[in-house]
Amino acid sequence: MKTIRVVLGLGFLALALASCTVMSPQECKFANWREIGLVDGMAGKPMHIFEERRSDCAEANVKADTNDYLLGREQGLRSYCQMSNALQIGLRGESYQGVCPAAIDPEFRRRHDIGHDVHRLREEIVRLESRYGALEKGLRSKKIELDKLVKEPGKSEDFKQRYREFQEEERRVREEQNDIERNRHRAREHLRQAEWAMSQLR
């Protein structure tokens, strides 16, 4: 039960710290610096975050407990810097701030970058597909409007002008869609390479 309370407490603390960029005087007054360090470490935050916290609290006439913060941060980093975590951080699209020990930093960074590439390329493909679909939907909507006008007797010059404008827009849209298809094909190829690299990680 005590463990559950600690985990929940850390979770709420993480949300509180993530929701603001500075510490308020009230937060400084009641700060548990070891828990704050633990949360920052588990999130892979660099040391300059502590300097910002310490500065905020100094303005509120509250002294940050550096030793407690560093003890908590070190504990948090031990969890964060697990090699199995590197890929997951990248897949979530989170950046790596180079906080892990020098002995594992190159491999940790490599695994993170592979995951980050997969995340970025997947998002790029979704964005391209969304844009392609939006263009197609827009054309269909305008084509339906024109089809309704065609059925009306005595088509006017206004209709002819609108039809010419539609043809021009359709040409522009098809050109953009062709560009999207080329970019999507390229992104898919790069994604296959990144996913293959990810599959080789042990």
C-alpha positions as CSV (number, residue, x, y, z in Angstrom):
1,M,0.0,0.0,0.0
2,K,2.8,2.3,0.9
3,T,4.5,1.6,-2.5
4,I,1.3,2.5,-4.3
5,R,1.0,5.8,-2.4
6,V,4.6,6.6,-3.3
7,V,4.1,5.8,-7.0
8,L,0.9,7.9,-7.1
9,G,2.6,10.7,-5.3
10,L,5.4,10.7,-7.8
11,G,2.9,10.7,-10.7
12,F,1.1,13.7,-9.3
13,L,4.4,15.4,-8.7
14,A,5.5,14.8,-12.3
15,L,2.2,16.3,-13.6
16,A,2.7,19.3,-11.4
17,L,6.3,19.9,-12.6
18,A,5.4,19.3,-16.2
19,S,2.5,21.8,-16.1
20,C,4.7,24.8,-15.4
21,T,8.1,26.1,-16.4
22,V,8.9,27.7,-13.1
23,M,8.4,26.9,-9.4
24,S,6.0,29.1,-7.5
25,P,6.9,30.4,-4.0
26,Q,4.3,27.9,-2.6
27,E,5.9,25.0,-4.4
28,C,9.4,26.1,-3.2
29,K,8.2,26.3,0.4
30,F,6.9,22.7,0.4
31,A,9.3,21.2,-2.0
32,N,10.6,17.7,-1.5
33,W,13.9,18.1,-3.4
34,R,14.7,14.4,-3.4
35,E,11.4,13.6,-5.1
36,I,11.8,16.5,-7.5
37,G,15.2,15.2,-8.4
38,L,13.9,11.7,-8.9
39,V,11.1,12.9,-11.2
40,D,13.5,15.0,-13.2
41,G,16.0,12.2,-13.5
42,M,13.3,9.7,-14.6
43,A,12.3,12.2,-17.3
44,G,15.9,12.6,-18.5
45,K,16.0,16.3,-17.8
46,P,19.4,18.1,-17.9
47,M,20.9,19.8,-14.9
48,H,20.0,23.3,-16.0
49,I,16.4,22.5,-15.0
50,F,17.6,22.4,-11.4
51,E,19.4,25.7,-11.8
52,E,16.1,27.2,-13.0
53,R,14.3,25.7,-10.0
54,R,17.0,27.0,-7.6
55,S,16.8,30.4,-9.1
56,D,13.0,30.5,-8.8
57,C,13.1,29.5,-5.2
58,A,15.9,31.9,-4.3
59,E,13.6,34.7,-5.5
60,A,11.0,33.3,-3.0
61,N,13.7,33.3,-0.3
62,V,13.8,29.5,-0.2
63,K,17.0,27.6,-0.5
64,A,17.0,24.5,-2.7
65,D,18.5,21.4,-1.2
66,T,21.2,20.5,-3.8
67,N,22.3,17.3,-2.1
68,D,18.8,15.9,-1.9
69,Y,18.0,16.9,-5.4
70,L,21.2,15.2,-6.8
71,L,20.5,12.0,-4.8
72,G,17.0,11.8,-6.3
73,R,18.2,12.7,-9.8
74,E,20.9,10.1,-9.7
75,Q,18.3,7.5,-8.7
76,G,15.9,8.7,-11.5
77,L,18.7,8.6,-14.1
78,R,19.5,5.0,-13.2
79,S,15.9,4.2,-14.3
80,Y,16.0,6.5,-17.3
81,C,19.4,5.4,-18.7
82,Q,18.4,1.7,-19.0
83,M,19.4,0.7,-22.5
84,S,16.0,-0.8,-23.1
85,N,14.5,2.7,-22.5
86,A,16.4,4.4,-25.2
87,L,14.4,3.1,-28.1
88,Q,11.1,3.8,-26.3
89,I,12.0,7.4,-25.7
90,G,12.7,7.9,-29.4
91,L,9.5,6.1,-30.4
92,R,7.5,8.6,-28.2
93,G,9.1,11.4,-30.1
94,E,11.0,12.7,-27.0
95,S,14.4,14.2,-27.3
96,Y,17.5,12.9,-25.5
97,Q,19.5,15.5,-23.6
98,G,22.7,13.6,-23.2
99,V,22.2,12.9,-19.5
100,C,23.4,9.3,-19.4
101,P,26.9,8.2,-18.4
102,A,29.7,8.7,-21.0
103,A,30.2,4.9,-21.1
104,I,26.8,4.2,-22.5
105,D,25.9,7.6,-24.1
106,P,26.9,6.7,-27.7
107,E,24.9,3.5,-27.8
108,F,22.0,5.0,-25.9
109,R,22.0,7.9,-28.3
110,R,22.1,5.6,-31.3
111,R,19.1,3.5,-30.1
112,H,17.2,6.7,-29.3
113,D,17.9,8.1,-32.7
114,I,16.6,5.0,-34.5
115,G,13.4,5.1,-32.5
116,H,13.0,8.9,-33.1
117,D,13.5,8.3,-36.9
118,V,10.7,5.7,-36.9
119,H,8.4,8.1,-34.9
120,R,9.2,11.0,-37.2
121,L,8.7,9.1,-40.4
122,R,5.4,7.5,-39.2
123,E,4.1,11.0,-38.4
124,E,5.3,12.3,-41.8
125,I,3.4,9.5,-43.6
126,V,0.2,10.2,-41.7
127,R,0.6,14.0,-42.4
128,L,1.1,13.4,-46.1
129,E,-1.9,11.0,-46.3
130,S,-4.1,13.4,-44.5
131,R,-3.1,16.2,-46.9
132,Y,-3.7,14.0,-49.9
133,G,-7.2,13.0,-48.6
134,A,-8.1,16.7,-47.8
135,L,-7.2,17.7,-51.4
136,E,-9.3,14.9,-52.8
137,K,-12.2,15.7,-50.6
138,G,-12.1,19.4,-51.6
139,L,-12.1,18.5,-55.3
140,R,-15.0,16.1,-54.9
141,S,-17.0,18.8,-53.1
142,K,-16.5,21.3,-55.9
143,K,-17.2,18.7,-58.6
144,I,-20.6,17.9,-56.9
145,E,-21.4,21.7,-56.9
146,L,-20.6,21.9,-60.6
147,D,-22.6,18.8,-61.5
148,K,-25.6,20.3,-59.9
149,L,-25.2,23.4,-62.0
150,V,-24.9,21.4,-65.2
151,K,-28.4,20.1,-64.7
152,E,-29.8,23.6,-64.5
153,P,-31.2,24.9,-67.8
154,G,-29.4,27.7,-69.7
155,K,-25.9,27.5,-68.3
156,S,-24.5,31.0,-67.9
157,E,-21.1,32.5,-68.5
158,D,-20.7,32.4,-64.8
159,F,-20.9,28.6,-64.9
160,K,-18.3,28.5,-67.7
161,Q,-16.0,30.6,-65.7
162,R,-16.4,28.5,-62.6
163,Y,-15.8,25.4,-64.7
164,R,-12.5,26.8,-66.1
165,E,-11.5,27.7,-62.5
166,F,-12.3,24.2,-61.4
167,Q,-10.2,22.7,-64.1
168,E,-7.2,24.9,-63.2
169,E,-7.6,24.1,-59.6
170,E,-7.9,20.4,-60.4
171,R,-4.6,20.6,-62.3
172,R,-2.9,22.3,-59.4
173,V,-4.3,19.7,-57.0
174,R,-3.1,16.8,-59.1
175,E,0.4,18.2,-59.3
176,E,0.5,18.6,-55.5
177,Q,-0.9,15.0,-55.1
178,N,1.8,13.7,-57.4
179,D,4.4,15.5,-55.2
180,I,2.8,14.0,-52.1
181,E,2.9,10.5,-53.6
182,R,6.6,10.9,-54.3
183,N,7.3,12.1,-50.8
184,R,5.2,9.4,-49.3
185,H,7.0,6.7,-51.3
186,R,10.4,8.2,-50.1
187,A,9.2,8.3,-46.5
188,R,7.9,4.7,-46.6
189,E,11.3,3.5,-48.0
190,H,13.2,5.4,-45.2
191,L,10.7,4.0,-42.7
192,R,11.4,0.5,-43.8
193,Q,15.1,1.1,-43.4
194,A,14.6,2.6,-39.9
195,E,12.3,-0.3,-38.8
196,W,14.8,-2.8,-40.1
197,A,17.5,-1.1,-38.0
198,M,15.1,-1.1,-35.0
199,S,14.5,-4.9,-35.5
200,Q,18.3,-5.5,-35.2
201,L,18.5,-4.0,-31.8
202,R,19.1,-6.5,-29.0
